[in-house]
């Protein structure tokens, strides 16, 4: 009835707003078109994707590449390996550095002595001890950055090698006694002659420089050059004696390979001159232990592998 309030309320509910109905009908997809297809179509139509990044110009990338290379070089040289130039003849013929010879560039391993101390026969590069004599004029700037650049350049012949870095061969270590020489011109360690095939024999039967017996303290090394009588080493540095010792802490690394010039590519030998001092049964002991331990280790490995296989089969079942 026209005057009934409830009828008017019912009429309002039963007849929704025409604009809302029109909006709803537009939002509802056509029943003849699958919903997924409509969604994909809409996505394709509206998604244009990310804009491609512009490539940096070369003049921007070059400084970045140089910076990364320098950082990697510093890390490698500080902790892993480093190249050194041989400036003198003291290690002839093992390492070339004589007048008229092209100085060898050697790769020095810095990792090996993280796990052990230098051993007799190792060719080592070390920082000149304070007790040793200065070797010519200083070649490095007092500025740390400039000094590093000079070190870096010296590896490629662009700067003089540092006179603070020295290369010699370890002859004796802490706790041992060393002296020279017996009647056959052999250096003696703990009273026993050394086997030194690396000594430069270009000078024929020339006698080695003699020195008195001395005991090397713990943490110290006695080093000598392979060009025995043309090497300023532990025998004479600082007047000789205890001033000739080299602290183990001064060792930078072990010479591994000659990398330049190409005609000299080869490894740097580390023949142990004291090897013949040990009885034959001691020399064969490591090999014997290795052989004896090989079969039990192999048997244990097989048993362990079989147990793991059985455990895996049970868990899978």
WOFEN-V158699 format. One record per run of one state. SS is the DSSP state (A for helix, B for strand, O for the rest). FROM is the first residue (numbers start at 1). TO is the last residue. If there is no record, write none. Layout:
BEGIN
SS FROM TO
SS FROM TO
END
This chain:
BEGIN
O 1 4
A 5 14
O 15 17
A 18 27
O 28 34
A 35 46
O 47 57
A 58 79
O 80 80
B 81 85
O 86 104
B 105 109
O 110 111
A 112 114
O 115 122
B 123 127
O 128 143
A 144 154
O 155 164
B 165 173
O 174 176
B 177 180
O 181 186
B 187 189
O 190 191
B 192 193
O 194 210
B 211 215
O 216 219
B 220 224
O 225 227
A 228 230
O 231 236
A 237 239
O 240 240
A 241 244
O 245 245
B 246 247
A 248 250
B 251 260
O 261 261
A 262 264
O 265 265
B 266 267
O 268 274
A 275 277
O 278 279
A 280 283
O 284 284
A 285 316
O 317 317
END
